[in-house]
Amino acid sequence: MCNEPCFSSGTDGADWCCATSCDAYGGLRTCNAEDAKPGGQPLRSYEGESVPDEIEMQTDLKIRCLLLSVPRPALVYGEPLVTVEEIEAFDEGDNIAIGARVVYTEPDTVLNRQEAQYALTGSSQYNWIVAPSADGRVTLLVDLREVRWIMSIQVVFAFVDGNLYRASDFQISIGLDPDAMKVVGEEFGFSQMSRKFVLGVTQVRYAKLEVFDTFSSGDDGNFGLQEFQLFAVSDNLCARSTSTSIASSEWIQQCSDGATLVPCTSGLYSTEEDGRNYPHSPAKALDGDMDTWWGAALGGPPAPRPS
């Protein structure tokens, strides 16, 4: 039987198609065939009709080994078959809020819009210090100038001349249109100097920080923002040359040499020079190409590829 786990290395998220039952595990150690459940408890578990064709998993865990265990594969044209088109993993990329355009501030003055750029420099040497409006509010709306994919948003409040300037009640909103934005993070009674909201892979052009109540250890009652950061999505970590994959089995077309069945050496199902990279080897689930795929048939001749 070939229903043992399949292995792949990566970190911080994944995309794959599955079977009638599957579990995803993640751990910090290097993947190996003896470690059947890296990290112990599964990150995600699916059973029966709950298994979707595509799984998106969002986590801020640090992972080196990502394992997909498929105890019960689906029947495809009457054959038990597991197929994985692609496993993709993404981490945080660069801070793309640097140099973003300030669209609006509250209080809304030309000076505030100019000085709010200090929170978009990527440098801890600058701060935006502002007096809240009469009702205690501060708002910053920024435009990335184009639609971008982001992974997370972080706010870092200001510490200047021994004084703390931070928000105690605030929320973060994002959107593709400044008039149709969605709240993706909020805090009330907050007492720290920074807060990161991990969103997963998300499209955004506009991002807004709304402060409803502030705290200042000085006598001026001001609010201070050191950094408003939007972290882009990295490249696909699994498709990097440092990623490797192993599996309990792979779909290898068998050809007859006259006496026994052996892996085909010519035609569609021929092996490559390394003798391992068959057309449906586990490496095909990490190549960044949705036209290739890893497959494992459980006995009998290979089943046709699902349409």
Disulfide bonds with the S-S distance in Angstrom:
Cys18-Cys22 2.42
Cys31-Cys65 2.06
Cys255-Cys264 1.77
